[in-house]
Amino acid sequence: MPESSVRDFRWVAAPDAPRRWQRRFWLTALSLVDRLLLSSDVQGFDRLPDEGPVIVYFNHIHYLDPFTLSTRFWRKRYFVPVAKIELENMFFVGQALRANGTIFIKRGEPDIPALRGMLAVLKAGYVLLIAPEGTRSPTGALIEAEKGLGLLVYRTNPVLMPVGIWGTHDFPSAYKRLRRPVIHYRFGAPYRFHLPPKTTRKQAESIVTDYAMRRLAQCLPETMRGVYADPPPSLSYVEEI
């Protein structure tokens, strides 16, 4: 595993990356904790493609979101999560994320090493796990997303799969009522863009991001759809998988 100062994340797309013992150890431990402390309500997971590049993207309302989501499918597909760089050196959390092969991204500025890592993951045919909003929503409703999702689609054209998550905000207060928090996962139907040939990068970033977030909003309760409450438009160049 390279030193964090080098910031070359392309190693997470190497053929031997899915078999690293550190990754298996942490994800096994995380899955055990998840089963003991949380109750899960999962719908649509069987829609996840068995092969090929996929971006699984989710709404972000709690720091637990990416951890609990990871336990849903890590035995089925090799995935690489993307997290803010501030988490890299956090005690325990940073260690677990590094062991899992996380790509740490600098928010609010172009981050070429992180982008190269994400592109390498998709070109290798793996799953990339991202939160397009880039930060936790303070209200629980969707906020305006960053444009990175659109750039990834423009460069690699992977399958996209939204998943709405709610219930994590009930952690750990639910234990005071002597019950486990119930985390809800709603996996939406996977789809792929076939953008018109003359579509520019900026156009793709805008079109893809807006459409993708409206698909994500449909996986959430109405009160959580926020700025993407309107349903997605009908686009002739979107293929349902």
Phi and psi in degrees as a GROMACS rama.xvg file:
@    title "Ramachandran Plot"
@    xaxis  label "Phi"
@    yaxis  label "Psi"
@TYPE xy
-68.9658  157.631  PRO-2
-65.8576  145.213  GLU-3
-62.0136  -27.1791  SER-4
-66.9929  -25.643  SER-5
-70.2758  -37.589  VAL-6
55.5091  51.0309  ARG-7
-117.707  104.28  ASP-8
-94.164  4.37616  PHE-9
-65.762  -16.2935  ARG-10
-63.6659  -23.528  TRP-11
-69.7038  -12.8373  VAL-12
-99.7078  5.39025  ALA-13
-68.5768  152.822  ALA-14
-57.4272  -30.6204  PRO-15
-90.1132  -4.60282  ASP-16
-58.8044  -41.6774  ALA-17
-64.0736  -18.6968  PRO-18
-99.4986  5.00508  ARG-19
-62.654  134.85  ARG-20
-66.5925  -31.5631  TRP-21
-61.8049  -41.6929  GLN-22
-64.5121  -47.7016  ARG-23
-61.122  -40.1274  ARG-24
-62.3146  -51.2896  PHE-25
-67.9256  -38.3509  TRP-26
-72.4389  -33.1663  LEU-27
-65.1794  -44.6082  THR-28
-63.68  -41.9773  ALA-29
-64.2051  -40.0428  LEU-30
-63.8038  -38.7468  SER-31
-64.7225  -45.9566  LEU-32
-62.564  -40.4782  VAL-33
-60.1739  -44.6489  ASP-34
-68.2984  -33.2605  ARG-35
-77.1489  -38.0563  LEU-36
-103.279  -19.29  LEU-37
-126.825  155.088  LEU-38
-112.397  135.648  SER-39
-114.496  140.329  SER-40
-122.904  101.901  ASP-41
-114.93  131.404  VAL-42
-135.135  136.527  GLN-43
86.5059  5.24314  GLY-44
-60.9985  -31.7293  PHE-45
-65.5147  -8.5958  ASP-46
-77.739  -13.4506  ARG-47
-63.0077  122.114  LEU-48
-58.1843  146.178  PRO-49
-78.1115  -18.6482  ASP-50
-153.666  167.942  GLU-51
89.0273  162.212  GLY-52
-67.8686  131.886  PRO-53
-138.243  137.049  VAL-54
-104.683  113.33  ILE-55
-94.5378  116.856  VAL-56
-122.821  147.336  TYR-57
-141.496  161.429  PHE-58
-79.6208  152.339  ASN-59
-123.607  109.064  HIS-60
-121.881  -12.8932  ILE-61
-151.946  151.536  HIS-62
-64.2153  -18.2094  TYR-63
-76.8474  -19.4861  LEU-64
-48.7201  -56.3568  ASP-65
-67.0771  -29.8105  PRO-66
-70.1407  -47.4956  PHE-67
-68.6624  -36.5737  THR-68
-64.0899  -34.8773  LEU-69
-59.4483  -34.0407  SER-70
-72.6098  -13.0532  THR-71
-73.5376  -36.2963  ARG-72
-136.829  9.86312  PHE-73
-67.0146  -24.5061  TRP-74
-78.8479  -18.1478  ARG-75
-91.0686  -41.7598  LYS-76
-136.63  146.025  ARG-77
-77.161  128.428  TYR-78
-130.297  156.865  PHE-79
-126.492  117.772  VAL-80
-83.3605  156.423  PRO-81
-116.598  130.924  VAL-82
-138.205  158.04  ALA-83
-66.1207  146.702  LYS-84
-65.2363  -22.3063  ILE-85
-62.0641  -21.6095  GLU-86
-83.9492  -13.3049  LEU-87
-59.7995  -38.2962  GLU-88
-107.12  14.0098  ASN-89
-71.8316  140.975  MET-90
-59.4287  133.16  PHE-91
68.2098  -55.8778  PHE-92
-60.3763  -48.4059  VAL-93
-62.1532  -39.2364  GLY-94
-61.9656  -44.7123  GLN-95
-65.4743  -41.4208  ALA-96
-66.8261  -41.2554  LEU-97
-64.7044  -41.269  ARG-98
-63.6925  -29.6209  ALA-99
-83.5447  -1.61501  ASN-100
78.0064  41.0836  GLY-101
-76.9093  143.477  THR-102
-93.2982  117.938  ILE-103
-95.427  126.261  PHE-104
-116.203  140.913  ILE-105
-84.0111  120.893  LYS-106
-84.6995  149.896  ARG-107
79.8737  9.2208  GLY-108
-155.819  155.911  GLU-109
-62.001  131.505  PRO-110
-126.025  89.6511  ASP-111
-63.3408  -45.226  ILE-112
-58.8234  -41.1541  PRO-113
-66.8523  -41.4637  ALA-114
-62.044  -43.3626  LEU-115
-60.5417  -39.9539  ARG-116
-64.1479  -44.2409  GLY-117
-64.9181  -41.7076  MET-118
-63.9288  -37.9291  LEU-119
-64.1671  -39.1647  ALA-120
-61.6656  -46.7009  VAL-121
-70.0786  -39.7799  LEU-122
-66.3011  -25.5883  LYS-123
-81.4176  -6.16371  ALA-124
86.8492  23.7416  GLY-125
-100.168  -175.337  TYR-126
-104.054  133.031  VAL-127
-109.198  131.373  LEU-128
-111.175  113.89  LEU-129
-137.983  158.056  ILE-130
-113.739  101.479  ALA-131
-59.7608  -24.6133  PRO-132
-67.0148  -24.0243  GLU-133
81.9296  -10.0207  GLY-134
-161.752  166.88  THR-135
-73.0071  139.015  ARG-136
-73.2707  128.429  SER-137
-70.731  -19.8353  PRO-138
-106.678  -13.7126  THR-139
93.5824  -15.0064  GLY-140
-93.0158  154.769  ALA-141
-60.2406  136.359  LEU-142
-111.241  170.275  ILE-143
-60.6786  132.388  GLU-144
-85.6758  156.821  ALA-145
-73.5015  169.455  GLU-146
-92.5037  1.24444  LYS-147
-59.5829  -35.6268  GLY-148
-59.943  -43.3958  LEU-149
-64.089  -37.1504  GLY-150
-65.1504  -41.901  LEU-151
-62.7331  -40.8212  LEU-152
-66.6961  -41.2637  VAL-153
-61.0697  -36.2424  TYR-154
-86.9167  -29.336  ARG-155
-128.159  -18.9329  THR-156
53.1047  57.0482  ASN-157
-83.4971  174.05  PRO-158
-75.088  141.581  VAL-159
-110.678  140.822  LEU-160
-142.068  112.418  MET-161
-82.8038  152.199  PRO-162
-142.844  121.76  VAL-163
-88.4356  134.68  GLY-164
-125.182  133.891  ILE-165
-151.148  159.864  TRP-166
109.492  -19.5703  GLY-167
-66.9791  -24.2588  THR-168
-64.5323  -14.5526  HIS-169
-85.0123  4.24016  ASP-170
-102.158  129.663  PHE-171
-101.744  12.9741  PRO-172
-60.7866  -26.7678  SER-173
-61.4337  -28.6523  ALA-174
-66.6169  -24.8169  TYR-175
-66.2117  -22.9919  LYS-176
-98.5751  13.5166  ARG-177
60.7539  41.6616  LEU-178
-144.955  160.176  ARG-179
-85.572  142.916  ARG-180
-62.3084  140.951  PRO-181
-100.758  116.99  VAL-182
-100.703  126.111  ILE-183
-101.431  134.219  HIS-184
-126.509  123.528  TYR-185
-121.224  101.156  ARG-186
-81.0343  125.093  PHE-187
-85.1688  170.676  GLY-188
-67.5887  135.892  ALA-189
-71.8726  153.145  PRO-190
-154.963  167.57  TYR-191
-140.451  143.498  ARG-192
-87.4067  143.313  PHE-193
-125.47  78.0118  HIS-194
-64.1297  144.29  LEU-195
-55.5184  146.117  PRO-196
-54.3675  -34.5617  PRO-197
-92.1266  11.226  LYS-198
-67.0109  127.573  THR-199
-82.2329  166.969  THR-200
-60.5083  -45.9649  ARG-201
-64.1075  -39.2625  LYS-202
-63.6654  -42.5873  GLN-203
-63.0593  -42.9804  ALA-204
-59.2769  -41.9826  GLU-205
-71.6586  -48.9618  SER-206
-63.5207  -50.1692  ILE-207
-63.9222  -47.2536  VAL-208
-61.8768  -46.9049  THR-209
-63.9015  -46.6574  ASP-210
-64.4321  -45.2036  TYR-211
-62.4883  -40.0535  ALA-212
-70.0499  -31.8835  MET-213
-71.3592  -31.9496  ARG-214
-65.9987  -40.3735  ARG-215
-63.3212  -41.8186  LEU-216
-58.1329  -33.4693  ALA-217
-69.3371  -13.9776  GLN-218
-89.2273  -1.2006  CYS-219
-115.538  158.284  LEU-220
-58.829  151.84  PRO-221
-55.2857  -35.2827  GLU-222
-69.5524  -11.1722  THR-223
-108.493  4.74017  MET-224
-80.7446  -17.7456  ARG-225
51.2206  -131.038  GLY-226
-72.6371  -5.40726  VAL-227
-114.245  33.7696  TYR-228
-65.4756  -31.9388  ALA-229
-69.6062  142.012  ASP-230
-65.2333  157.719  PRO-231
-67.6517  148.456  PRO-232
-72.3067  164.264  PRO-233
-85.872  114.767  SER-234
-114.077  128.015  LEU-235
-68.5832  -20.1652  SER-236
-100.248  19.6869  TYR-237
-106.655  123.464  VAL-238
-102.926  124.7  GLU-239
-77.6779  134.83  GLU-240
